């Protein structure tokens, strides 16, 4: 009887595992709800604020005004290594 209460398909260990799984899923639900709220706010800002929309268009799509120039800089983690190229050209 006690063996069945602990080790059966509906025993204590299965119950504990399912409880832990439920907690993990609840945390995921909470994270997704927070992300949904953040995205909702961003949608409202994009619909109602032209400056926010312009900023996103410029950043994401790379749009510039005709009298502007876009300078593309390498990211800090990208190293520009010209020395190996010069050695290859000499050979």
PDB file of N, CA, C and O in Angstrom:
ATOM      1  N   UNK A   1       0.821  -1.194   0.000  1.00  0.00           N
ATOM      2  CA  UNK A   1       0.000   0.000   0.000  1.00  0.00           C
ATOM      3  C   UNK A   1       0.864   1.257   0.000  1.00  0.00           C
ATOM      4  O   UNK A   1       0.665   2.144  -0.831  1.00  0.00           O
ATOM      5  N   UNK A   2       1.814   1.342   0.916  1.00  0.00           N
ATOM      6  CA  UNK A   2       2.690   2.512   0.973  1.00  0.00           C
ATOM      7  C   UNK A   2       3.553   2.588  -0.284  1.00  0.00           C
ATOM      8  O   UNK A   2       3.828   3.671  -0.801  1.00  0.00           O
ATOM      9  N   UNK A   3       3.970   1.431  -0.760  1.00  0.00           N
ATOM     10  CA  UNK A   3       4.751   1.373  -1.997  1.00  0.00           C
ATOM     11  C   UNK A   3       3.972   2.016  -3.132  1.00  0.00           C
ATOM     12  O   UNK A   3       4.541   2.795  -3.897  1.00  0.00           O
ATOM     13  N   UNK A   4       2.698   1.715  -3.262  1.00  0.00           N
ATOM     14  CA  UNK A   4       1.856   2.293  -4.310  1.00  0.00           C
ATOM     15  C   UNK A   4       1.683   3.800  -4.138  1.00  0.00           C
ATOM     16  O   UNK A   4       1.640   4.530  -5.127  1.00  0.00           O
ATOM     17  N   UNK A   5       1.584   4.268  -2.912  1.00  0.00           N
ATOM     18  CA  UNK A   5       1.432   5.704  -2.664  1.00  0.00           C
ATOM     19  C   UNK A   5       2.669   6.492  -3.109  1.00  0.00           C
ATOM     20  O   UNK A   5       2.555   7.656  -3.491  1.00  0.00           O
ATOM     21  N   UNK A   6       3.817   5.879  -3.061  1.00  0.00           N
ATOM     22  CA  UNK A   6       5.054   6.588  -3.390  1.00  0.00           C
ATOM     23  C   UNK A   6       5.481   6.359  -4.829  1.00  0.00           C
ATOM     24  O   UNK A   6       5.829   7.313  -5.525  1.00  0.00           O
ATOM     25  N   UNK A   7       5.462   5.122  -5.288  1.00  0.00           N
ATOM     26  CA  UNK A   7       6.083   4.774  -6.564  1.00  0.00           C
ATOM     27  C   UNK A   7       5.114   4.446  -7.688  1.00  0.00           C
ATOM     28  O   UNK A   7       5.575   4.116  -8.780  1.00  0.00           O
ATOM     29  N   UNK A   8       3.830   4.513  -7.498  1.00  0.00           N
ATOM     30  CA  UNK A   8       2.892   4.176  -8.569  1.00  0.00           C
ATOM     31  C   UNK A   8       2.822   5.309  -9.590  1.00  0.00           C
ATOM     32  O   UNK A   8       3.485   6.336  -9.439  1.00  0.00           O
ATOM     33  N   UNK A   9       2.008   5.110 -10.635  1.00  0.00           N
ATOM     34  CA  UNK A   9       1.847   6.115 -11.692  1.00  0.00           C
ATOM     35  C   UNK A   9       1.186   7.392 -11.179  1.00  0.00           C
ATOM     36  O   UNK A   9       1.268   8.435 -11.828  1.00  0.00           O
ATOM     37  N   UNK A  10       0.544   7.320 -10.040  1.00  0.00           N
ATOM     38  CA  UNK A  10      -0.096   8.491  -9.438  1.00  0.00           C
ATOM     39  C   UNK A  10       0.451   8.747  -8.041  1.00  0.00           C
ATOM     40  O   UNK A  10      -0.225   9.323  -7.188  1.00  0.00           O
ATOM     41  N   UNK A  11       1.691   8.309  -7.822  1.00  0.00           N
ATOM     42  CA  UNK A  11       2.291   8.407  -6.496  1.00  0.00           C
ATOM     43  C   UNK A  11       2.947   9.754  -6.236  1.00  0.00           C
ATOM     44  O   UNK A  11       2.835  10.700  -7.016  1.00  0.00           O
ATOM     45  N   UNK A  12       3.632   9.792  -5.109  1.00  0.00           N
ATOM     46  CA  UNK A  12       4.236  11.029  -4.616  1.00  0.00           C
ATOM     47  C   UNK A  12       5.280  11.588  -5.582  1.00  0.00           C
ATOM     48  O   UNK A  12       5.285  12.792  -5.836  1.00  0.00           O
ATOM     49  N   UNK A  13       6.162  10.753  -6.127  1.00  0.00           N
ATOM     50  CA  UNK A  13       7.221  11.234  -7.012  1.00  0.00           C
ATOM     51  C   UNK A  13       6.654  11.799  -8.306  1.00  0.00           C
ATOM     52  O   UNK A  13       7.146  12.809  -8.810  1.00  0.00           O
ATOM     53  N   UNK A  14       5.645  11.171  -8.839  1.00  0.00           N
ATOM     54  CA  UNK A  14       4.989  11.682 -10.049  1.00  0.00           C
ATOM     55  C   UNK A  14       4.312  13.015  -9.737  1.00  0.00           C
ATOM     56  O   UNK A  14       4.379  13.958 -10.526  1.00  0.00           O
ATOM     57  N   UNK A  15       3.665  13.079  -8.583  1.00  0.00           N
ATOM     58  CA  UNK A  15       3.011  14.321  -8.156  1.00  0.00           C
ATOM     59  C   UNK A  15       4.034  15.457  -8.032  1.00  0.00           C
ATOM     60  O   UNK A  15       3.766  16.570  -8.485  1.00  0.00           O
ATOM     61  N   UNK A  16       5.194  15.198  -7.430  1.00  0.00           N
ATOM     62  CA  UNK A  16       6.234  16.214  -7.274  1.00  0.00           C
ATOM     63  C   UNK A  16       6.754  16.673  -8.641  1.00  0.00           C
ATOM     64  O   UNK A  16       6.939  17.868  -8.873  1.00  0.00           O
ATOM     65  N   UNK A  17       6.984  15.723  -9.532  1.00  0.00           N
ATOM     66  CA  UNK A  17       7.466  16.062 -10.870  1.00  0.00           C
ATOM     67  C   UNK A  17       6.451  16.944 -11.599  1.00  0.00           C
ATOM     68  O   UNK A  17       6.824  17.929 -12.236  1.00  0.00           O
ATOM     69  N   UNK A  18       5.186  16.592 -11.504  1.00  0.00           N
ATOM     70  CA  UNK A  18       4.154  17.387 -12.163  1.00  0.00           C
ATOM     71  C   UNK A  18       4.024  18.769 -11.533  1.00  0.00           C
ATOM     72  O   UNK A  18       3.750  19.740 -12.237  1.00  0.00           O
ATOM     73  N   UNK A  19       4.214  18.873 -10.240  1.00  0.00           N
ATOM     74  CA  UNK A  19       4.165  20.177  -9.570  1.00  0.00           C
ATOM     75  C   UNK A  19       5.320  21.068 -10.050  1.00  0.00           C
ATOM     76  O   UNK A  19       5.119  22.253 -10.314  1.00  0.00           O
ATOM     77  N   UNK A  20       6.527  20.500 -10.164  1.00  0.00           N
ATOM     78  CA  UNK A  20       7.674  21.253 -10.658  1.00  0.00           C
ATOM     79  C   UNK A  20       7.452  21.693 -12.105  1.00  0.00           C
ATOM     80  O   UNK A  20       7.785  22.815 -12.485  1.00  0.00           O
ATOM     81  N   UNK A  21       6.894  20.805 -12.889  1.00  0.00           N
ATOM     82  CA  UNK A  21       6.607  21.126 -14.291  1.00  0.00           C
ATOM     83  C   UNK A  21       5.573  22.247 -14.378  1.00  0.00           C
ATOM     84  O   UNK A  21       5.685  23.130 -15.229  1.00  0.00           O
ATOM     85  N   UNK A  22       4.581  22.217 -13.514  1.00  0.00           N
ATOM     86  CA  UNK A  22       3.564  23.265 -13.492  1.00  0.00           C
ATOM     87  C   UNK A  22       4.185  24.610 -13.125  1.00  0.00           C
ATOM     88  O   UNK A  22       3.815  25.632 -13.703  1.00  0.00           O
ATOM     89  N   UNK A  23       5.114  24.629 -12.184  1.00  0.00           N
ATOM     90  CA  UNK A  23       5.771  25.874 -11.797  1.00  0.00           C
ATOM     91  C   UNK A  23       6.609  26.438 -12.940  1.00  0.00           C
ATOM     92  O   UNK A  23       6.616  27.649 -13.163  1.00  0.00           O
ATOM     93  N   UNK A  24       7.308  25.580 -13.658  1.00  0.00           N
ATOM     94  CA  UNK A  24       8.105  26.025 -14.805  1.00  0.00           C
ATOM     95  C   UNK A  24       7.191  26.620 -15.875  1.00  0.00           C
ATOM     96  O   UNK A  24       7.491  27.671 -16.441  1.00  0.00           O
ATOM     97  N   UNK A  25       6.084  25.948 -16.145  1.00  0.00           N
ATOM     98  CA  UNK A  25       5.148  26.446 -17.151  1.00  0.00           C
ATOM     99  C   UNK A  25       4.503  27.761 -16.716  1.00  0.00           C
ATOM    100  O   UNK A  25       4.258  28.635 -17.548  1.00  0.00           O
ATOM    101  N   UNK A  26       4.227  27.909 -15.424  1.00  0.00           N
ATOM    102  CA  UNK A  26       3.645  29.156 -14.924  1.00  0.00           C
ATOM    103  C   UNK A  26       4.629  30.307 -15.082  1.00  0.00           C
ATOM    104  O   UNK A  26       4.231  31.420 -15.426  1.00  0.00           O
ATOM    105  N   UNK A  27       5.903  30.050 -14.835  1.00  0.00           N
ATOM    106  CA  UNK A  27       6.925  31.083 -15.037  1.00  0.00           C
ATOM    107  C   UNK A  27       6.998  31.483 -16.512  1.00  0.00           C
ATOM    108  O   UNK A  27       7.128  32.664 -16.833  1.00  0.00           O
ATOM    109  N   UNK A  28       6.914  30.514 -17.390  1.00  0.00           N
ATOM    110  CA  UNK A  28       6.931  30.797 -18.837  1.00  0.00           C
ATOM    111  C   UNK A  28       5.708  31.625 -19.237  1.00  0.00           C
ATOM    112  O   UNK A  28       5.816  32.554 -20.037  1.00  0.00           O
ATOM    113  N   UNK A  29       4.563  31.288 -18.682  1.00  0.00           N
ATOM    114  CA  UNK A  29       3.338  32.056 -18.957  1.00  0.00           C
ATOM    115  C   UNK A  29       3.508  33.494 -18.484  1.00  0.00           C
ATOM    116  O   UNK A  29       3.150  34.425 -19.206  1.00  0.00           O
ATOM    117  N   UNK A  30       4.042  33.691 -17.295  1.00  0.00           N
ATOM    118  CA  UNK A  30       4.254  35.040 -16.769  1.00  0.00           C
ATOM    119  C   UNK A  30       5.220  35.831 -17.650  1.00  0.00           C
ATOM    120  O   UNK A  30       5.001  37.014 -17.910  1.00  0.00           O
ATOM    121  N   UNK A  31       6.286  35.176 -18.106  1.00  0.00           N
ATOM    122  CA  UNK A  31       7.255  35.844 -18.984  1.00  0.00           C
ATOM    123  C   UNK A  31       6.599  36.244 -20.297  1.00  0.00           C
ATOM    124  O   UNK A  31       6.819  37.350 -20.790  1.00  0.00           O
ATOM    125  N   UNK A  32       5.797  35.353 -20.865  1.00  0.00           N
ATOM    126  CA  UNK A  32       5.128  35.648 -22.130  1.00  0.00           C
ATOM    127  C   UNK A  32       4.076  36.746 -21.970  1.00  0.00           C
ATOM    128  O   UNK A  32       3.884  37.554 -22.879  1.00  0.00           O
ATOM    129  N   UNK A  33       3.402  36.782 -20.836  1.00  0.00           N
ATOM    130  CA  UNK A  33       2.426  37.861 -20.592  1.00  0.00           C
ATOM    131  C   UNK A  33       3.124  39.214 -20.515  1.00  0.00           C
ATOM    132  O   UNK A  33       2.633  40.208 -21.051  1.00  0.00           O
ATOM    133  N   UNK A  34       4.275  39.245 -19.842  1.00  0.00           N
ATOM    134  CA  UNK A  34       5.033  40.491 -19.744  1.00  0.00           C
ATOM    135  C   UNK A  34       5.514  40.940 -21.126  1.00  0.00           C
ATOM    136  O   UNK A  34       5.461  42.127 -21.447  1.00  0.00           O
ATOM    137  N   UNK A  35       5.975  40.003 -21.930  1.00  0.00           N
ATOM    138  CA  UNK A  35       6.413  40.334 -23.290  1.00  0.00           C
ATOM    139  C   UNK A  35       5.240  40.821 -24.134  1.00  0.00           C
ATOM    140  O   UNK A  35       5.383  41.757 -24.921  1.00  0.00           O
ATOM    141  N   UNK A  36       4.088  40.190 -23.969  1.00  0.00           N
ATOM    142  CA  UNK A  36       2.892  40.614 -24.700  1.00  0.00           C
ATOM    143  C   UNK A  36       2.511  42.046 -24.335  1.00  0.00           C
ATOM    144  O   UNK A  36       2.171  42.841 -25.212  1.00  0.00           O
ATOM    145  N   UNK A  37       2.566  42.377 -23.049  1.00  0.00           N
ATOM    146  CA  UNK A  37       2.245  43.736 -22.598  1.00  0.00           C
ATOM    147  C   UNK A  37       3.236  44.742 -23.175  1.00  0.00           C
ATOM    148  O   UNK A  37       2.844  45.825 -23.607  1.00  0.00           O
ATOM    149  N   UNK A  38       4.519  44.385 -23.181  1.00  0.00           N
ATOM    150  CA  UNK A  38       5.539  45.270 -23.737  1.00  0.00           C
ATOM    151  C   UNK A  38       5.306  45.501 -25.225  1.00  0.00           C
ATOM    152  O   UNK A  38       5.408  46.630 -25.704  1.00  0.00           O
ATOM    153  N   UNK A  39       4.995  44.435 -25.952  1.00  0.00           N
ATOM    154  CA  UNK A  39       4.746  44.561 -27.384  1.00  0.00           C
ATOM    155  C   UNK A  39       3.479  45.368 -27.671  1.00  0.00           C
ATOM    156  O   UNK A  39       3.426  46.120 -28.644  1.00  0.00           O
ATOM    157  N   UNK A  40       2.461  45.209 -26.821  1.00  0.00           N
ATOM    158  CA  UNK A  40       1.238  45.999 -26.973  1.00  0.00           C
ATOM    159  C   UNK A  40       1.535  47.487 -26.842  1.00  0.00           C
ATOM    160  O   UNK A  40       1.048  48.302 -27.625  1.00  0.00           O
ATOM    161  N   UNK A  41       2.346  47.832 -25.835  1.00  0.00           N
ATOM    162  CA  UNK A  41       2.718  49.230 -25.637  1.00  0.00           C
ATOM    163  C   UNK A  41       3.515  49.760 -26.823  1.00  0.00           C
ATOM    164  O   UNK A  41       3.331  50.905 -27.237  1.00  0.00           O
ATOM    165  N   UNK A  42       4.393  48.935 -27.368  1.00  0.00           N
ATOM    166  CA  UNK A  42       5.184  49.354 -28.525  1.00  0.00           C
ATOM    167  C   UNK A  42       4.288  49.576 -29.742  1.00  0.00           C
ATOM    168  O   UNK A  42       4.500  50.521 -30.501  1.00  0.00           O
ATOM    169  N   UNK A  43       3.300  48.722 -29.929  1.00  0.00           N
ATOM    170  CA  UNK A  43       2.356  48.890 -31.048  1.00  0.00           C
ATOM    171  C   UNK A  43       1.598  50.197 -30.905  1.00  0.00           C
ATOM    172  O   UNK A  43       1.435  50.935 -31.877  1.00  0.00           O
ATOM    173  N   UNK A  44       1.136  50.483 -29.701  1.00  0.00           N
ATOM    174  CA  UNK A  44       0.398  51.733 -29.474  1.00  0.00           C
ATOM    175  C   UNK A  44       1.289  52.934 -29.763  1.00  0.00           C
ATOM    176  O   UNK A  44       0.852  53.889 -30.405  1.00  0.00           O
ATOM    177  N   UNK A  45       2.544  52.894 -29.292  1.00  0.00           N
ATOM    178  CA  UNK A  45       3.472  54.005 -29.560  1.00  0.00           C
ATOM    179  C   UNK A  45       3.715  54.171 -31.049  1.00  0.00           C
ATOM    180  O   UNK A  45       3.758  55.296 -31.547  1.00  0.00           O
ATOM    181  N   UNK A  46       3.876  53.053 -31.777  1.00  0.00           N
ATOM    182  CA  UNK A  46       4.124  53.136 -33.211  1.00  0.00           C
ATOM    183  C   UNK A  46       2.918  53.683 -33.957  1.00  0.00           C
ATOM    184  O   UNK A  46       3.076  54.392 -34.951  1.00  0.00           O
ATOM    185  N   UNK A  47       1.727  53.368 -33.496  1.00  0.00           N
ATOM    186  CA  UNK A  47       0.521  53.869 -34.157  1.00  0.00           C
ATOM    187  C   UNK A  47       0.261  55.339 -33.864  1.00  0.00           C
ATOM    188  O   UNK A  47      -0.242  56.060 -34.726  1.00  0.00           O
ATOM    189  N   UNK A  48       0.594  55.790 -32.669  1.00  0.00           N
ATOM    190  CA  UNK A  48       0.201  57.119 -32.245  1.00  0.00           C
ATOM    191  C   UNK A  48       1.313  58.156 -32.299  1.00  0.00           C
ATOM    192  O   UNK A  48       1.023  59.351 -32.340  1.00  0.00           O
ATOM    193  N   UNK A  49       2.575  57.741 -32.302  1.00  0.00           N
ATOM    194  CA  UNK A  49       3.684  58.691 -32.258  1.00  0.00           C
ATOM    195  C   UNK A  49       4.506  58.601 -33.538  1.00  0.00           C
ATOM    196  O   UNK A  49       5.248  57.636 -33.725  1.00  0.00           O
ATOM    197  N   UNK A  50       4.388  59.592 -34.424  1.00  0.00           N
ATOM    198  CA  UNK A  50       5.136  59.550 -35.682  1.00  0.00           C
ATOM    199  C   UNK A  50       6.659  59.547 -35.484  1.00  0.00           C
ATOM    200  O   UNK A  50       7.384  58.955 -36.283  1.00  0.00           O
ATOM    201  N   UNK A  51       7.136  60.197 -34.438  1.00  0.00           N
ATOM    202  CA  UNK A  51       8.591  60.225 -34.211  1.00  0.00           C
ATOM    203  C   UNK A  51       9.118  58.833 -33.842  1.00  0.00           C
ATOM    204  O   UNK A  51      10.209  58.445 -34.261  1.00  0.00           O
ATOM    205  N   UNK A  52       8.345  58.098 -33.067  1.00  0.00           N
ATOM    206  CA  UNK A  52       8.747  56.726 -32.725  1.00  0.00           C
ATOM    207  C   UNK A  52       8.766  55.867 -33.977  1.00  0.00           C
ATOM    208  O   UNK A  52       9.695  55.083 -34.176  1.00  0.00           O
ATOM    209  N   UNK A  53       7.757  56.004 -34.818  1.00  0.00           N
ATOM    210  CA  UNK A  53       7.700  55.252 -36.069  1.00  0.00           C
ATOM    211  C   UNK A  53       8.890  55.599 -36.959  1.00  0.00           C
ATOM    212  O   UNK A  53       9.515  54.708 -37.534  1.00  0.00           O
ATOM    213  N   UNK A  54       9.205  56.883 -37.074  1.00  0.00           N
ATOM    214  CA  UNK A  54      10.337  57.306 -37.889  1.00  0.00           C
ATOM    215  C   UNK A  54      11.647  56.732 -37.357  1.00  0.00           C
ATOM    216  O   UNK A  54      12.499  56.298 -38.132  1.00  0.00           O
ATOM    217  N   UNK A  55      11.806  56.729 -36.042  1.00  0.00           N
ATOM    218  CA  UNK A  55      13.029  56.207 -35.444  1.00  0.00           C
ATOM    219  C   UNK A  55      13.200  54.715 -35.741  1.00  0.00           C
ATOM    220  O   UNK A  55      14.306  54.261 -36.033  1.00  0.00           O
ATOM    221  N   UNK A  56      12.105  53.958 -35.667  1.00  0.00           N
ATOM    222  CA  UNK A  56      12.175  52.520 -35.958  1.00  0.00           C
ATOM    223  C   UNK A  56      12.475  52.288 -37.432  1.00  0.00           C
ATOM    224  O   UNK A  56      13.275  51.415 -37.769  1.00  0.00           O
ATOM    225  N   UNK A  57      11.852  53.051 -38.305  1.00  0.00           N
ATOM    226  CA  UNK A  57      12.093  52.904 -39.744  1.00  0.00           C
ATOM    227  C   UNK A  57      13.548  53.206 -40.070  1.00  0.00           C
ATOM    228  O   UNK A  57      14.179  52.486 -40.845  1.00  0.00           O
ATOM    229  N   UNK A  58      14.077  54.264 -39.483  1.00  0.00           N
ATOM    230  CA  UNK A  58      15.474  54.621 -39.737  1.00  0.00           C
ATOM    231  C   UNK A  58      16.419  53.543 -39.202  1.00  0.00           C
ATOM    232  O   UNK A  58      17.378  53.170 -39.878  1.00  0.00           O
ATOM    233  N   UNK A  59      16.154  53.044 -37.999  1.00  0.00           N
ATOM    234  CA  UNK A  59      17.041  52.057 -37.379  1.00  0.00           C
ATOM    235  C   UNK A  59      16.944  50.695 -38.057  1.00  0.00           C
ATOM    236  O   UNK A  59      17.963  50.089 -38.385  1.00  0.00           O
ATOM    237  N   UNK A  60      15.721  50.215 -38.266  1.00  0.00           N
ATOM    238  CA  UNK A  60      15.535  48.854 -38.782  1.00  0.00           C
ATOM    239  C   UNK A  60      15.728  48.757 -40.297  1.00  0.00           C
ATOM    240  O   UNK A  60      16.287  47.775 -40.785  1.00  0.00           O
ATOM    241  N   UNK A  61      15.276  49.758 -41.037  1.00  0.00           N
ATOM    242  CA  UNK A  61      15.320  49.692 -42.490  1.00  0.00           C
ATOM    243  C   UNK A  61      16.449  50.508 -43.096  1.00  0.00           C
ATOM    244  O   UNK A  61      16.725  50.401 -44.291  1.00  0.00           O
ATOM    245  N   UNK A  62      17.106  51.325 -42.273  1.00  0.00           N
ATOM    246  CA  UNK A  62      18.241  52.093 -42.762  1.00  0.00           C
ATOM    247  C   UNK A  62      17.854  53.286 -43.625  1.00  0.00           C
ATOM    248  O   UNK A  62      18.651  53.730 -44.452  1.00  0.00           O
ATOM    249  N   UNK A  63      16.657  53.809 -43.450  1.00  0.00           N
ATOM    250  CA  UNK A  63      16.230  54.963 -44.236  1.00  0.00           C
ATOM    251  C   UNK A  63      16.960  56.221 -43.767  1.00  0.00           C
ATOM    252  O   UNK A  63      17.198  56.410 -42.575  1.00  0.00           O
ATOM    253  N   UNK A  64      17.307  57.072 -44.728  1.00  0.00           N
ATOM    254  CA  UNK A  64      17.897  58.372 -44.433  1.00  0.00           C
ATOM    255  C   UNK A  64      17.235  59.405 -45.338  1.00  0.00           C
ATOM    256  O   UNK A  64      16.680  59.069 -46.385  1.00  0.00           O
ATOM    257  N   UNK A  65      17.302  60.651 -44.924  1.00  0.00           N
ATOM    258  CA  UNK A  65      16.805  61.738 -45.772  1.00  0.00           C
ATOM    259  C   UNK A  65      17.782  61.960 -46.914  1.00  0.00           C
ATOM    260  O   UNK A  65      18.956  61.603 -46.810  1.00  0.00           O
ATOM    261  N   UNK A  66      17.298  62.553 -48.014  1.00  0.00           N
ATOM    262  CA  UNK A  66      18.183  62.750 -49.177  1.00  0.00           C
ATOM    263  C   UNK A  66      19.439  63.572 -48.875  1.00  0.00           C
ATOM    264  O   UNK A  66      20.467  63.373 -49.523  1.00  0.00           O
ATOM    265  N   UNK A  67      19.380  64.468 -47.925  1.00  0.00           N
ATOM    266  CA  UNK A  67      20.544  65.300 -47.623  1.00  0.00           C
ATOM    267  C   UNK A  67      21.405  64.715 -46.495  1.00  0.00           C
ATOM    268  O   UNK A  67      22.264  65.414 -45.958  1.00  0.00           O
ATOM    269  N   UNK A  68      21.191  63.462 -46.134  1.00  0.00           N
ATOM    270  CA  UNK A  68      21.949  62.809 -45.075  1.00  0.00           C
ATOM    271  C   UNK A  68      22.846  61.718 -45.653  1.00  0.00           C
ATOM    272  O   UNK A  68      22.599  61.204 -46.743  1.00  0.00           O
ATOM    273  N   UNK A  69      23.883  61.379 -44.909  1.00  0.00           N
ATOM    274  CA  UNK A  69      24.769  60.274 -45.262  1.00  0.00           C
ATOM    275  C   UNK A  69      24.729  59.245 -44.146  1.00  0.00           C
ATOM    276  O   UNK A  69      24.649  59.594 -42.968  1.00  0.00           O
ATOM    277  N   UNK A  70      24.785  57.992 -44.521  1.00  0.00           N
ATOM    278  CA  UNK A  70      24.816  56.929 -43.528  1.00  0.00           C
ATOM    279  C   UNK A  70      26.228  56.374 -43.455  1.00  0.00           C
ATOM    280  O   UNK A  70      26.797  55.953 -44.462  1.00  0.00           O
ATOM    281  N   UNK A  71      26.777  56.377 -42.271  1.00  0.00           N
ATOM    282  CA  UNK A  71      28.107  55.825 -42.049  1.00  0.00           C
ATOM    283  C   UNK A  71      27.927  54.529 -41.268  1.00  0.00           C
ATOM    284  O   UNK A  71      27.377  54.530 -40.166  1.00  0.00           O
ATOM    285  N   UNK A  72      28.385  53.442 -41.835  1.00  0.00           N
ATOM    286  CA  UNK A  72      28.254  52.132 -41.201  1.00  0.00           C
ATOM    287  C   UNK A  72      29.593  51.778 -40.574  1.00  0.00           C
ATOM    288  O   UNK A  72      30.598  51.601 -41.264  1.00  0.00           O
ATOM    289  N   UNK A  73      29.583  51.680 -39.252  1.00  0.00           N
ATOM    290  CA  UNK A  73      30.794  51.364 -38.499  1.00  0.00           C
ATOM    291  C   UNK A  73      30.765  49.896 -38.094  1.00  0.00           C
ATOM    292  O   UNK A  73      29.696  49.358 -37.805  1.00  0.00           O
ATOM    293  N   UNK A  74      31.935  49.233 -38.069  1.00  0.00           N
ATOM    294  CA  UNK A  74      31.937  47.849 -37.582  1.00  0.00           C
ATOM    295  C   UNK A  74      31.616  47.823 -36.100  1.00  0.00           C
ATOM    296  O   UNK A  74      31.926  48.762 -35.368  1.00  0.00           O
ATOM    297  N   UNK A  75      30.999  46.753 -35.672  1.00  0.00           N
ATOM    298  CA  UNK A  75      30.671  46.596 -34.260  1.00  0.00           C
ATOM    299  C   UNK A  75      31.947  46.416 -33.460  1.00  0.00           C
ATOM    300  O   UNK A  75      32.989  46.051 -34.003  1.00  0.00           O
ATOM    301  N   UNK A  76      31.854  46.677 -32.159  1.00  0.00           N
ATOM    302  CA  UNK A  76      33.030  46.616 -31.288  1.00  0.00           C
ATOM    303  C   UNK A  76      33.626  45.213 -31.242  1.00  0.00           C
ATOM    304  O   UNK A  76      34.840  45.063 -31.101  1.00  0.00           O
ATOM    305  N   UNK A  77      32.790  44.186 -31.360  1.00  0.00           N
ATOM    306  CA  UNK A  77      33.308  42.822 -31.275  1.00  0.00           C
ATOM    307  C   UNK A  77      33.881  42.326 -32.599  1.00  0.00           C
ATOM    308  O   UNK A  77      34.523  41.277 -32.635  1.00  0.00           O
ATOM    309  N   UNK A  78      33.658  43.065 -33.690  1.00  0.00           N
ATOM    310  CA  UNK A  78      34.229  42.702 -34.983  1.00  0.00           C
ATOM    311  C   UNK A  78      35.591  43.375 -35.105  1.00  0.00           C
ATOM    312  O   UNK A  78      35.682  44.602 -35.060  1.00  0.00           O
ATOM    313  N   UNK A  79      36.632  42.595 -35.255  1.00  0.00           N
ATOM    314  CA  UNK A  79      37.970  43.150 -35.361  1.00  0.00           C
ATOM    315  C   UNK A  79      38.344  43.280 -36.825  1.00  0.00           C
ATOM    316  O   UNK A  79      38.195  42.340 -37.605  1.00  0.00           O
ATOM    317  N   UNK A  80      38.825  44.442 -37.180  1.00  0.00           N
ATOM    318  CA  UNK A  80      39.299  44.674 -38.535  1.00  0.00           C
ATOM    319  C   UNK A  80      40.777  44.348 -38.544  1.00  0.00           C
ATOM    320  O   UNK A  80      41.573  45.012 -37.880  1.00  0.00           O
ATOM    321  N   UNK A  81      41.143  43.322 -39.300  1.00  0.00           N
ATOM    322  CA  UNK A  81      42.521  42.856 -39.318  1.00  0.00           C
ATOM    323  C   UNK A  81      43.056  42.992 -40.735  1.00  0.00           C
ATOM    324  O   UNK A  81      42.850  42.105 -41.564  1.00  0.00           O
ATOM    325  N   UNK A  82      43.732  44.082 -41.016  1.00  0.00           N
ATOM    326  CA  UNK A  82      44.249  44.349 -42.347  1.00  0.00           C
ATOM    327  C   UNK A  82      45.610  43.700 -42.575  1.00  0.00           C
ATOM    328  O   UNK A  82      45.995  43.482 -43.723  1.00  0.00           O
ATOM    329  N   UNK A  83      46.335  43.391 -41.529  1.00  0.00           N
ATOM    330  CA  UNK A  83      47.679  42.840 -41.666  1.00  0.00           C
ATOM    331  C   UNK A  83      47.706  41.511 -42.418  1.00  0.00           C
ATOM    332  O   UNK A  83      48.543  41.369 -43.309  1.00  0.00           O
ATOM    333  N   UNK A  84      46.860  40.536 -42.129  1.00  0.00           N
ATOM    334  CA  UNK A  84      46.901  39.275 -42.886  1.00  0.00           C
ATOM    335  C   UNK A  84      46.580  39.478 -44.369  1.00  0.00           C
ATOM    336  O   UNK A  84      47.113  38.756 -45.212  1.00  0.00           O
ATOM    337  N   UNK A  85      45.733  40.428 -44.697  1.00  0.00           N
ATOM    338  CA  UNK A  85      45.417  40.685 -46.101  1.00  0.00           C
ATOM    339  C   UNK A  85      46.631  41.245 -46.820  1.00  0.00           C
ATOM    340  O   UNK A  85      46.893  40.885 -47.968  1.00  0.00           O
ATOM    341  N   UNK A  86      47.380  42.128 -46.153  1.00  0.00           N
ATOM    342  CA  UNK A  86      48.584  42.707 -46.769  1.00  0.00           C
ATOM    343  C   UNK A  86      49.614  41.626 -46.990  1.00  0.00           C
ATOM    344  O   UNK A  86      50.306  41.642 -48.008  1.00  0.00           O
ATOM    345  N   UNK A  87      49.741  40.683 -46.065  1.00  0.00           N
ATOM    346  CA  UNK A  87      50.711  39.599 -46.234  1.00  0.00           C
ATOM    347  C   UNK A  87      50.331  38.710 -47.404  1.00  0.00           C
ATOM    348  O   UNK A  87      51.215  38.257 -48.131  1.00  0.00           O
ATOM    349  N   UNK A  88      49.050  38.445 -47.614  1.00  0.00           N
ATOM    350  CA  UNK A  88      48.588  37.611 -48.716  1.00  0.00           C
ATOM    351  C   UNK A  88      48.865  38.285 -50.046  1.00  0.00           C
ATOM    352  O   UNK A  88      49.230  37.621 -51.017  1.00  0.00           O
ATOM    353  N   UNK A  89      48.693  39.622 -50.098  1.00  0.00           N
ATOM    354  CA  UNK A  89      48.922  40.358 -51.336  1.00  0.00           C
ATOM    355  C   UNK A  89      50.384  40.366 -51.719  1.00  0.00           C
ATOM    356  O   UNK A  89      50.703  40.355 -52.908  1.00  0.00           O
ATOM    357  N   UNK A  90      51.292  40.385 -50.740  1.00  0.00           N
ATOM    358  CA  UNK A  90      52.726  40.397 -50.997  1.00  0.00           C
ATOM    359  C   UNK A  90      53.190  39.070 -51.551  1.00  0.00           C
ATOM    360  O   UNK A  90      54.158  39.039 -52.311  1.00  0.00           O
ATOM    361  N   UNK A  91      52.556  37.994 -51.212  1.00  0.00           N
ATOM    362  CA  UNK A  91      52.991  36.652 -51.649  1.00  0.00           C
ATOM    363  C   UNK A  91      52.555  36.419 -53.020  1.00  0.00           C
ATOM    364  O   UNK A  91      52.817  35.353 -53.579  1.00  0.00           O
TER     365      UNK A  91
END
